[in-house]
Amino acid sequence: MSLPRAVKIVEVGPRDGLQNEKQQVPAAVKIELVDRLSAAGFRNVESASFVSPKWVPQMADAAEVMAGIARRPGTIYSVLTPNLKGFEGALAAQADEVVIFGAASEAFSQRNINCSIAESVARFEPVARAAKDNGLRLRGSISCALGCPYQGDVPVPAVVDVVQRFAELGCDEIDIADTIGVGTPKRTHEVFAAVTKVFPRERLSGHFHDTYGQALANIYASLLEGIEIFHASVAGLGGCPYAKGATGNVATEDVLYLMNGLGIETGVDLDQVVDIGHFISSAIGRPNASRAGRALLAKRNAAQCSEASEQA
């Protein structure tokens, strides 16, 4: 199969990227982050999470963030909604898309949300109905689709089963997520080859973490399977509190550099994203995890220094 001509990059930094930061990130910083990302050309920004502040205190200001952002026409602003209370918050905040999340691993489901996969899907039924009744997009995210920190290998049929369950709920898109970054191109190919038989290829997305340095290779393997939607987090923000050692999502800058090199259109300005990665890393006081971002910043700084010395 030939590579897609264009892909959609879903920017997940403001939600998935920031949710595990221990120090509270000011709402104003989150708002600026979302606004700068949408201005850079992202058509879908995962902006907040309406979950219990007890479990995810970093997302306690979700309503404030959603009220403060400057909405750009044509941009989808997504929020995570684990239950009806979360959905009501999302609806009041005028979210465009709500995201429900399950796991392909029974062990992870029990450790993460204290119920079986079947029970978790049943809990999402009222959220899915409410989303459809109110005209909101519904996205389902399947964690541990390529491996689990508790049970190890996750059989491909288990991933297919959850995809089918989410499809029955009416999901507009379904994310295949390598939550702990253990996936390889071979397993990525096997999973997508299987799930594309039960759900439309153009509505599936790849969500890869870079724990073992395989994220870009897995994205390329997904492209070869015709996948056209990928998640990424600016500056490589994020991780998983339930998966020890799991590093952040693949860095958006690295994904954009790959896509540019392949001649695949994204509609996103890489130079702006490099600046955004520098901004958010400085704002929260952590290293920028994007290799392409750091390299492009260094190249830019070197060029500016050279220009300044010539003018001196």
VEXDREN-2710 file (C-alpha; in Angstrom, 1 decimal):
% VEXDREN-2710
k/r/px/py/pz
1/MET/0.0/0.0/0.0
2/SER/1.3/3.5/-0.9
3/LEU/1.8/6.2/1.7
4/PRO/-1.1/8.6/2.3
5/ARG/-0.9/12.0/0.6
6/ALA/-2.0/13.8/3.8
7/VAL/-2.5/13.0/7.5
8/LYS/-4.3/14.6/10.5
9/ILE/-2.1/15.1/13.6
10/VAL/-4.1/15.3/16.8
11/GLU/-2.2/17.4/19.3
12/VAL/-2.6/15.9/22.7
13/GLY/-0.1/17.9/24.7
14/PRO/-2.6/20.1/26.6
15/ARG/-4.4/17.1/28.0
16/ASP/-2.5/13.9/27.8
17/GLY/0.8/15.7/27.9
18/LEU/0.2/17.9/31.0
19/GLN/-2.1/15.7/33.1
20/ASN/0.8/14.0/35.0
21/GLU/2.8/17.1/35.7
22/LYS/3.2/17.2/39.5
23/GLN/3.3/21.0/39.8
24/GLN/0.1/22.8/38.9
25/VAL/0.4/24.4/35.5
26/PRO/-1.5/27.8/35.5
27/ALA/-4.7/27.9/33.5
28/ALA/-3.3/30.9/31.6
29/VAL/-0.3/28.8/30.4
30/LYS/-2.7/26.0/29.3
31/ILE/-4.9/28.5/27.4
32/GLU/-1.9/30.0/25.6
33/LEU/-0.7/26.5/24.7
34/VAL/-4.0/25.5/23.2
35/ASP/-4.3/28.8/21.3
36/ARG/-0.8/28.7/19.9
37/LEU/-1.3/25.1/18.8
38/SER/-4.6/25.8/17.0
39/ALA/-2.9/28.9/15.3
40/ALA/-0.1/26.6/14.1
41/GLY/-2.6/24.6/12.0
42/PHE/-3.8/21.7/14.1
43/ARG/-7.3/20.7/13.2
44/ASN/-7.8/18.7/16.4
45/VAL/-6.4/19.7/19.9
46/GLU/-7.1/17.6/22.9
47/SER/-7.5/20.4/25.3
48/ALA/-8.8/19.3/28.8
49/SER/-10.2/16.4/30.8
50/PHE/-13.4/16.4/32.9
51/VAL/-12.3/13.9/35.4
52/SER/-12.4/14.0/39.2
53/PRO/-9.8/16.5/40.6
54/LYS/-9.1/13.9/43.3
55/TRP/-7.6/11.5/40.6
56/VAL/-6.2/14.1/38.2
57/PRO/-5.7/17.4/40.0
58/GLN/-3.8/18.9/37.0
59/MET/-7.1/18.9/35.1
60/ALA/-9.2/20.6/37.8
61/ASP/-9.3/23.8/35.8
62/ALA/-10.8/22.2/32.7
63/ALA/-13.8/24.5/32.6
64/GLU/-11.6/27.6/33.0
65/VAL/-9.3/26.5/30.2
66/MET/-12.2/25.7/27.8
67/ALA/-13.8/29.1/28.6
68/GLY/-10.6/31.0/28.0
69/ILE/-9.4/29.5/24.7
70/ALA/-9.9/31.4/21.4
71/ARG/-11.8/29.0/19.2
72/ARG/-10.7/28.8/15.6
73/PRO/-13.3/27.8/13.0
74/GLY/-12.8/24.3/11.8
75/THR/-10.7/23.2/14.8
76/ILE/-12.0/20.3/17.0
77/TYR/-11.4/20.9/20.7
78/SER/-11.5/17.5/22.4
79/VAL/-12.0/16.6/26.1
80/LEU/-11.8/13.4/28.1
81/THR/-15.0/12.3/29.7
82/PRO/-15.0/9.1/31.8
83/ASN/-18.7/9.3/32.9
84/LEU/-21.9/11.3/32.6
85/LYS/-20.8/13.9/35.2
86/GLY/-17.7/14.5/33.0
87/PHE/-19.9/14.6/29.9
88/GLU/-22.1/17.3/31.5
89/GLY/-18.9/19.4/32.1
90/ALA/-17.8/18.9/28.6
91/LEU/-21.2/19.9/27.2
92/ALA/-21.3/23.0/29.4
93/ALA/-17.8/23.9/28.2
94/GLN/-18.9/23.5/24.5
95/ALA/-16.4/20.8/23.6
96/ASP/-16.5/19.6/20.0
97/GLU/-15.5/16.0/20.8
98/VAL/-15.7/13.8/23.9
99/VAL/-13.2/11.0/24.4
100/ILE/-13.9/7.8/26.2
101/PHE/-11.1/5.3/27.1
102/GLY/-10.8/1.6/27.6
103/ALA/-8.0/-1.0/27.5
104/ALA/-7.3/-4.0/25.4
105/SER/-5.7/-5.6/28.5
106/GLU/-7.9/-7.0/31.3
107/ALA/-5.1/-6.6/33.8
108/PHE/-4.6/-2.9/32.9
109/SER/-8.4/-2.2/33.0
110/GLN/-8.6/-3.6/36.5
111/ARG/-5.5/-1.7/37.8
112/ASN/-6.5/1.5/36.0
113/ILE/-10.3/1.8/36.5
114/ASN/-11.1/-1.1/38.8
115/CYS/-13.4/-3.0/36.4
116/SER/-13.3/-5.4/33.5
117/ILE/-13.2/-4.4/29.9
118/ALA/-16.8/-5.3/29.4
119/GLU/-17.9/-3.4/32.5
120/SER/-15.9/-0.3/31.3
121/VAL/-17.6/-0.3/28.0
122/ALA/-21.0/-0.7/29.7
123/ARG/-20.2/2.4/31.7
124/PHE/-19.6/4.4/28.6
125/GLU/-23.0/3.6/27.0
126/PRO/-24.8/6.5/28.6
127/VAL/-21.9/8.9/27.7
128/ALA/-22.0/7.7/24.1
129/ARG/-25.8/8.1/23.9
130/ALA/-25.5/11.6/25.4
131/ALA/-22.8/12.6/22.9
132/LYS/-24.9/11.5/19.9
133/ASP/-28.0/13.1/21.3
134/ASN/-26.2/16.4/21.6
135/GLY/-24.4/16.2/18.3
136/LEU/-20.9/15.8/19.6
137/ARG/-18.2/13.8/18.1
138/LEU/-17.3/10.6/20.0
139/ARG/-13.8/9.2/20.1
140/GLY/-12.7/6.0/21.7
141/SER/-9.2/5.4/22.9
142/ILE/-7.9/1.9/23.5
143/SER/-4.9/1.8/25.8
144/CYS/-2.3/-1.0/26.0
145/ALA/-3.1/-2.2/22.4
146/LEU/0.5/-3.2/21.8
147/GLY/1.5/-4.4/25.3
148/CYS/0.6/-4.2/29.0
149/PRO/2.8/-3.4/32.0
150/TYR/1.0/-6.0/34.1
151/GLN/0.1/-8.9/31.7
152/GLY/2.8/-8.4/29.1
153/ASP/1.6/-9.5/25.6
154/VAL/-1.8/-8.4/24.5
155/PRO/-3.3/-10.7/21.9
156/VAL/-4.4/-9.1/18.7
157/PRO/-7.9/-10.5/18.9
158/ALA/-8.3/-8.7/22.2
159/VAL/-7.7/-5.4/20.5
160/VAL/-10.1/-6.3/17.7
161/ASP/-12.7/-7.1/20.3
162/VAL/-12.5/-3.7/22.0
163/VAL/-12.5/-2.0/18.6
164/GLN/-15.8/-3.8/17.8
165/ARG/-17.3/-2.8/21.2
166/PHE/-16.4/0.8/20.7
167/ALA/-17.7/0.7/17.1
168/GLU/-21.1/-0.5/18.5
169/LEU/-21.1/2.6/20.8
170/GLY/-21.0/4.8/17.8
171/CYS/-17.4/6.1/18.0
172/ASP/-16.5/8.4/15.1
173/GLU/-12.8/7.6/15.6
174/ILE/-10.9/4.9/17.5
175/ASP/-7.3/5.3/18.8
176/ILE/-5.0/2.4/18.9
177/ALA/-2.7/3.4/21.8
178/ASP/0.7/2.0/22.7
179/THR/0.5/3.3/26.2
180/ILE/3.9/2.0/27.5
181/GLY/5.7/2.3/24.2
182/VAL/6.7/-1.4/23.9
183/GLY/5.3/-1.9/20.4
184/THR/7.4/-2.7/17.4
185/PRO/6.6/-2.2/13.6
186/LYS/5.9/-5.9/13.3
187/ARG/3.2/-5.8/16.0
188/THR/1.9/-2.5/14.8
189/HIS/1.4/-4.0/11.3
190/GLU/-0.3/-7.0/12.8
191/VAL/-2.7/-4.9/14.9
192/PHE/-3.7/-2.5/12.2
193/ALA/-4.0/-5.2/9.6
194/ALA/-6.6/-6.9/12.0
195/VAL/-8.5/-3.9/13.2
196/THR/-8.9/-2.4/9.7
197/LYS/-11.1/-5.4/8.9
198/VAL/-13.7/-4.4/11.5
199/PHE/-13.5/-0.6/11.5
200/PRO/-13.0/1.9/8.7
201/ARG/-9.3/2.5/8.1
202/GLU/-9.7/6.3/7.7
203/ARG/-11.3/6.6/11.2
204/LEU/-8.5/4.7/13.0
205/SER/-5.6/6.6/14.6
206/GLY/-2.2/5.6/16.0
207/HIS/-1.2/6.9/19.5
208/PHE/2.4/5.9/20.3
209/HIS/4.7/6.5/23.2
210/ASP/8.4/6.5/22.7
211/THR/9.7/4.6/25.7
212/TYR/11.8/2.2/23.6
213/GLY/12.4/4.6/20.8
214/GLN/10.0/2.9/18.5
215/ALA/7.3/5.5/18.0
216/LEU/8.4/6.9/14.7
217/ALA/9.1/3.4/13.3
218/ASN/5.6/2.4/14.4
219/ILE/4.1/5.5/12.8
220/TYR/5.8/4.6/9.5
221/ALA/4.5/1.0/9.8
222/SER/1.0/2.5/10.4
223/LEU/1.3/4.7/7.3
224/LEU/2.1/1.6/5.3
225/GLU/-1.2/0.2/6.5
226/GLY/-3.0/3.3/5.3
227/ILE/-3.5/5.0/8.6
228/GLU/-4.1/8.7/8.3
229/ILE/-4.5/10.0/11.8
230/PHE/-1.8/10.2/14.5
231/HIS/-1.6/11.6/18.0
232/ALA/1.5/13.5/19.1
233/SER/2.4/15.8/22.0
234/VAL/4.4/19.0/21.6
235/ALA/7.9/18.7/23.2
236/GLY/7.1/15.0/23.9
237/LEU/5.1/15.9/27.0
238/GLY/3.3/13.2/28.9
239/GLY/3.5/9.7/30.3
240/CYS/1.3/7.2/32.0
241/PRO/0.9/7.1/35.8
242/TYR/-0.2/3.5/35.6
243/ALA/2.8/2.3/33.6
244/LYS/6.1/2.6/35.3
245/GLY/8.9/3.8/33.1
246/ALA/6.6/4.9/30.3
247/THR/7.9/8.1/28.8
248/GLY/5.9/10.7/27.0
249/ASN/4.0/10.6/23.8
250/VAL/6.0/10.8/20.6
251/ALA/7.0/14.5/20.1
252/THR/4.9/16.4/17.7
253/GLU/8.0/18.1/16.2
254/ASP/9.5/14.7/15.4
255/VAL/6.4/13.5/13.7
256/LEU/6.1/16.7/11.6
257/TYR/9.7/16.4/10.6
258/LEU/9.1/12.8/9.5
259/MET/5.9/13.7/7.6
260/ASN/7.7/16.7/5.9
261/GLY/10.5/14.4/4.8
262/LEU/8.0/11.9/3.3
263/GLY/6.2/14.7/1.5
264/ILE/3.0/14.0/3.4
265/GLU/0.8/17.1/4.1
266/THR/-0.2/17.9/7.6
267/GLY/-1.4/21.5/7.4
268/VAL/0.8/22.3/10.4
269/ASP/3.7/24.8/10.6
270/LEU/6.7/23.0/12.0
271/ASP/8.6/26.2/12.8
272/GLN/5.7/27.4/14.9
273/VAL/5.5/24.1/16.7
274/VAL/9.2/24.2/17.5
275/ASP/8.6/27.6/19.2
276/ILE/5.6/26.2/21.1
277/GLY/7.7/23.3/22.3
278/HIS/10.3/25.7/23.6
279/PHE/7.6/27.8/25.2
280/ILE/5.8/25.0/27.1
281/SER/9.1/23.4/28.2
282/SER/10.3/26.7/29.6
283/ALA/6.9/27.4/31.2
284/ILE/6.8/24.2/33.2
285/GLY/10.6/23.9/33.8
286/ARG/11.3/20.6/32.1
287/PRO/13.6/19.5/29.3
288/ASN/12.3/19.6/25.8
289/ALA/12.0/15.9/24.8
290/SER/11.7/16.5/21.1
291/ARG/14.9/15.7/19.2
292/ALA/13.8/17.5/16.0
293/GLY/12.7/20.4/18.1
294/ARG/16.0/20.7/19.9
295/ALA/18.0/20.3/16.7
296/LEU/16.0/22.9/14.8
297/LEU/16.2/25.4/17.7
298/ALA/20.0/24.9/17.8
299/LYS/20.3/25.3/14.1
300/ARG/18.2/28.5/14.3
301/ASN/20.3/29.9/17.1
302/ALA/23.5/29.1/15.3
303/ALA/22.3/30.9/12.2
304/GLN/21.3/33.9/14.3
305/CYS/24.7/34.0/16.0
306/SER/26.5/33.8/12.7
307/GLU/24.4/36.6/11.3
308/ALA/25.1/38.7/14.4
309/SER/28.8/38.1/14.2
310/GLU/28.8/39.1/10.5
311/GLN/27.0/42.3/11.3
312/ALA/29.4/43.2/14.1
END
